[in-house]
Amino acid sequence: MSLRHDVDQAVLAMVRVALPDHEVIGLEDGAERARRTGEFETVTLRDGQLEEEGVDLCPPTWHWVHRVPVELRAYKQTTALRVVIDRIAGKIGAAVSADRFLGGLVSYLDVSGLDVEPLSSFGSRTELGATFDIVATYSSDRPL
């Protein structure tokens, strides 16, 4: 497998462990949306996007920033939706803080800021969504 794929899978596994009571869906191969959602919350991770940060020529080393988009959705429940979103994001942030090197797979792991937005309502279901990136930084000895 490729390092990019390994990082995507490791991040997905980390989020699933951090959120055992939530529906966590990994979208691969450019899928646009999940085929199912959880009853109260859904966490979706998309394929990571690589950005080349630079190349060292001797020895040949490529430096990458790998962004894994994370989408959170919370649906109408007794707790305020913003509180639900913040709790989910906090659990993911704690998991990232606990393993900054993703088990030795990356040089550093961090998260971007949380962008919260109301989503359309379906029938009687009110939704709130949020997005952020889990950002992995690493180097490899090959460009692909």
N, C-alpha and C positions, 0 to 999 in steps of 0.2 A: 504494500500500500504506500501511498504518498504521505509525506509528513503533514501536508495540509489536511488530508482526510483523517489521519491519526489525531490531530489537534481537534478537529470538529467532533470526532467521536468521544474523545476524552472530556471535552467541555460538556457535551450532552450527558455523559455518564455522571459528571460532577453535579450538574443541575438536578438530575433525577435523584441522586442521593440526598441532596440538600432539600428537595421538595417531595418526600415520599407520599404525601397525602394529596398531591396535585396531579392533574393531567399534564404531562410534559411530552410534547410532540417534536420530533426532529424532522424537519423538511429537508429532503435531499433532492439532488438533481434538478434544482431550479423550480420545484413545486411552488405554486403561488399561494395556496392556502391549505389548511388542514381539512381532512375529510370529516373529522369529528371534533367536538369540543367537550370540555368537562361541564358538569352541571353548574358549578359556581365560579370556577377559575380555569383558565387554560394558559399554559406557558408554551410558546412556540420558539424553537431555535431554527434559524435558516442556515444554509451553507455559508461557511465563512468566506470572506473576500480578502485576497492578498494584495498588499501594497508593497512594492519593492522600495526599501529605504536606502539601499546602496549596495555596492559590490566592492570587495577587496580583491585585488588581483593576485596577491602572493601570500598565502595560497588562495586559490579561488574560493571566495565565501560570499554568499548572498544573504543579505539581512532583510528580514520580512516583518511587517506589521500585519497581523491576521485578525480581522474583525468578524466576530460571530454575532449577527443581529439576533436580539432576543425581543420577543413580543409578549406582553402580558395582557390578559383580558380578565376582567372581573365582571360578574353579572349580579343583578339585583339580589340582595340578601339583607339580613338584619344589621350587619356591620357596614359602616360607610365605605363606599367603593374605593376611595382614595386610601383609606387605612388598609384595606385588603391588598391593594397594589403595593403600598409601601412595605407591608410585611413580607410579601413574596420577594420583592426586590432586595429587602434587607437580608433574607435568608440566602439568596444567591450571592450577594456581596460578602456575607460572612464566609461562605464556602470558598470564594475567590481569595479572600484574605488569609484563610487557613492553608491554602496551597498555591502560593504565588508562582511556583515553578511547574505546576501541573504534573507532579510526580517526576520531574526532571526532563519533561518533554520540551519545555519552552524556557527562555531566559527570564521572562517576566510575564505575569498575568494581571490584568487590571480591568476595571469597568469604566464606561463613559457615563455621562450624566443621564438622568432619567427624564424622558420627555413624555408627559402625561397629556392625554387628549380624550374628550368624550367621543364615543362611537355611536353609530346609529342604533336606534332601538328596534327590536324585532318583536312585534306584538306587545306583550306586557313586560318584556325583558329589557331592562336598562343596562347599558354596558359602559364601562370605562376602560380605556386602553393605555398602555405605556410601552415605550420602546427604549432600548439602550443597547450598547455593544459590549460584549466581553472581548477584550483586546489582548491578544497574545503577541509577544515579541520574541523572535528566535532567528537563528542563522542556520544555513545549510550549505553543504559543499556542492550542491547542484541547483541549477535554475528551475527545474521542473519537479 
